[in-house]
Amino acid sequence: MFLAKRIIPCLDVKAGRTVKGVNFENLRDAGDIVELAGRYSDEGADELVFLDITASSDHRGTRLEWVERVARQVRIPFTVGGGISSERDVEALLKKGADKVSVNSSVLKDPGLIDRLAAAFGKQCIVVAVDACRDGEKWRVYSHGGRVATDRELFSWVKEAEGRGAGEILFTSMDHDGTHQGFACEATGQVADLVNIPVIASGGAGCPEDFYEALTRGKADAVLAAGVFHFGQIRIPELKCFLKEKGIVVR
């Protein structure tokens, strides 16, 4: 339905530095946010996601000065998330250079915020990020950067988010995050079947084949990754060549 597939690096930001962990824990430094953002823009990334990963747990908004510094370095669409809880927060981020916003904890607490943000800024601007891990037969949704379990279930939540005005779903499997063992393709495919908006697969990239699997078996419209890009295991131009050779339409 959404033709060209997108490759999206993600900057998980803590204390002004890019960090990367495994299963949302044991974070290690991955580099300067501005340098990495500029590199990905130059290498042909389709978009960039910037997540201030401690904003919600610290009960604050995203650091606007970090966003402004990154926005000056990139020439690609730029999504920002972390601590967004009001229309005022979104307006401030858009003024600092963000093209879209990613909301998670705040909309789990107040789902009507999705409706209000979509009405104020347009659905195309609103990405609902969903962090979930398997809990028996279900996928339980977590808030506050994976720290707090909710009573929400993945599939019903993404459907509700779409109905309220989400323009995209960013689904991260906490079980797969940082493992380099591949994406949660079965669950991602179920999400893609449920909604009529783009789905971004996140969590588990280890090799180019994993991206191919997420885009085919997982039915994702875009694939987001962090560590494999930050630490040089995969470079975006080579990844796009690999996907093209496999018959995937990329930009």
C-alpha positions in Angstrom: 0.0 0.0 0.0 2.8 2.4 0.8 5.3 1.9 -2.0 8.8 2.9 -1.2 10.2 1.3 2.0 12.0 3.5 4.4 15.2 3.0 6.4 15.2 5.0 9.6 18.2 5.3 12.0 17.2 6.1 15.6 19.0 8.3 18.1 18.2 7.2 21.7 19.4 10.2 23.6 20.3 10.4 27.3 22.1 13.4 28.8 22.8 14.8 25.4 24.6 11.7 24.0 23.4 8.8 21.8 23.1 5.6 23.8 22.2 2.0 23.0 21.3 -1.0 25.2 19.8 -4.5 25.1 16.2 -5.0 26.0 16.1 -1.3 27.0 18.8 -1.9 29.7 22.6 -1.6 30.1 22.9 1.5 28.0 26.3 2.4 26.5 27.5 5.5 24.7 27.1 5.4 21.0 28.3 8.8 19.9 27.6 12.5 19.5 24.0 13.2 18.5 24.9 15.9 16.0 27.7 14.0 14.3 25.5 10.9 13.9 22.5 12.8 12.6 24.7 14.5 10.0 26.2 11.2 8.9 22.9 9.5 8.5 21.5 12.4 6.5 24.5 12.3 4.2 24.4 8.5 3.8 20.9 8.5 2.5 18.7 7.6 5.4 15.0 8.3 4.6 14.2 9.8 8.0 15.7 10.2 11.4 14.1 9.5 14.8 15.3 11.2 17.9 14.0 9.8 21.3 14.8 11.6 24.5 14.5 8.3 26.4 14.5 9.6 30.0 12.2 12.6 29.5 9.0 10.8 30.6 10.6 9.0 33.6 12.3 12.3 34.6 8.8 14.1 34.3 10.1 16.7 31.8 9.8 17.6 28.2 12.3 16.9 25.4 15.4 19.1 25.6 14.7 21.7 22.9 18.3 22.7 22.5 19.3 19.1 21.5 16.5 19.0 18.9 17.5 22.3 17.4 21.2 21.2 17.1 20.2 18.0 15.3 17.6 19.7 13.1 20.3 22.1 11.7 22.4 19.1 10.6 19.8 17.1 8.7 18.0 17.4 5.3 15.6 14.5 5.9 12.3 14.2 7.8 13.0 14.3 11.5 10.7 12.8 14.2 11.2 13.7 17.9 9.8 11.9 20.9 10.2 12.0 24.7 8.1 13.6 27.3 5.5 15.1 24.9 2.2 15.6 26.8 0.5 18.6 25.2 -0.2 20.6 22.1 2.2 23.2 23.4 5.0 20.6 23.5 4.4 19.6 19.9 4.3 23.2 18.8 7.6 23.9 20.5 9.3 20.9 18.8 8.0 21.8 15.4 9.3 25.3 15.8 12.8 23.9 16.6 12.8 21.8 13.4 11.0 18.6 14.0 8.7 17.4 11.2 6.8 14.8 13.2 6.4 13.8 16.9 6.5 10.4 18.5 4.1 10.0 21.5 4.0 7.0 23.9 3.6 7.3 27.6 1.4 10.4 27.6 -1.1 8.9 25.2 -1.3 5.6 27.2 -2.3 7.8 30.2 -4.6 10.0 28.1 -5.5 8.4 24.8 -7.6 11.5 23.9 -4.3 13.4 23.4 -3.9 11.5 20.1 -7.2 13.0 18.9 -6.3 16.5 20.0 -2.8 16.4 18.4 -4.1 15.0 15.2 -6.8 17.7 15.0 -4.3 20.4 15.8 -1.3 19.3 13.6 -2.6 16.7 11.2 -2.4 13.0 11.3 0.7 12.9 9.2 2.6 14.6 12.1 1.6 12.1 14.8 3.6 8.8 15.3 2.3 6.6 18.1 5.3 4.6 19.5 4.4 1.3 21.1 6.9 -0.6 23.3 5.7 -4.1 24.0 7.0 -7.5 25.1 5.5 -10.9 25.2 3.6 -11.8 28.4 2.4 -15.4 28.0 0.1 -15.5 25.0 -0.2 -11.7 24.8 1.9 -8.7 24.0 1.9 -6.3 26.9 2.5 -2.6 26.3 5.0 -0.7 28.5 5.3 3.1 29.1 8.2 5.3 30.4 10.9 3.9 28.2 9.9 0.3 28.9 10.0 0.8 32.7 6.3 0.6 33.5 3.9 -2.2 32.5 0.4 -1.1 31.5 -2.8 -3.1 31.2 -2.8 -2.3 27.4 -2.5 -5.1 24.9 -0.5 -4.5 21.6 -3.1 -5.2 19.0 -6.1 -3.5 20.6 -4.0 -0.5 21.4 -2.6 0.0 17.9 -6.1 -0.2 16.5 -7.4 2.4 19.0 -4.4 4.6 18.2 -5.2 4.5 14.5 -8.9 5.3 15.2 -7.9 8.3 17.3 -5.8 9.8 14.6 -2.3 8.3 14.6 -0.6 8.7 11.3 2.0 6.0 11.9 2.7 3.2 14.3 6.3 2.6 15.6 6.3 -0.8 17.1 9.3 -1.9 19.2 9.6 -5.4 20.5 11.3 -5.0 23.8 12.2 -8.7 23.7 14.1 -8.2 20.5 15.6 -4.8 21.2 19.4 -4.8 20.9 19.7 -8.6 20.5 20.7 -8.5 16.8 18.5 -11.7 16.4 16.0 -10.2 14.0 12.7 -8.4 14.3 9.4 -9.6 15.8 8.1 -10.3 12.3 5.1 -12.3 13.2 3.8 -9.6 15.6 4.7 -6.8 13.3 2.8 -8.5 10.5 -0.2 -8.8 12.7 0.0 -5.1 13.5 0.3 -4.2 9.8 -2.8 -6.4 9.0 -4.8 -4.6 11.6 -4.2 -1.0 10.6 -4.3 1.1 7.4 -1.5 3.4 8.3 2.3 2.9 7.9 4.0 0.5 10.4 7.6 1.0 11.4 9.3 -2.1 12.7 11.9 -1.7 15.5 14.0 -3.9 17.7 16.4 -6.6 16.7 18.3 -5.6 13.6 21.5 -7.6 13.2 22.1 -8.1 9.5 20.7 -6.9 6.2 18.6 -10.0 5.9 16.7 -9.0 9.1 15.6 -5.8 7.4 14.4 -7.8 4.4 12.4 -10.1 6.6 10.8 -7.2 8.5 9.7 -5.6 5.2 8.4 -8.8 3.7 7.3 -11.3 6.3 6.7 -8.5 8.8 4.8 -6.4 6.2 6.5 -3.2 7.6 6.5 0.0 5.7 9.7 1.2 7.3 12.4 -0.3 9.5 14.1 1.5 12.3 17.5 0.5 13.8 20.1 2.0 16.0 23.1 0.0 17.2 23.9 -1.7 13.9 24.2 1.8 12.3 25.9 3.6 15.2 28.6 1.0 15.6 29.2 0.5 11.9 28.0 -3.1 11.5 25.7 -2.0 8.7 26.0 1.1 6.5 22.8 2.6 4.9 24.0 2.8 1.3 25.0 -0.9 1.3 21.8 -1.9 3.0 19.7 -0.1 0.4 21.7 -1.8 -2.4 21.0 -5.2 -0.8 17.3 -4.5 -0.5 17.1 -3.3 -4.1 18.8 -6.5 -5.3 16.2 -8.5 -3.3 13.4 -6.6 -5.1 12.4 -4.2 -2.4 11.6 -0.7 -3.6 13.6 1.8 -1.6 14.2 5.5 -2.1 
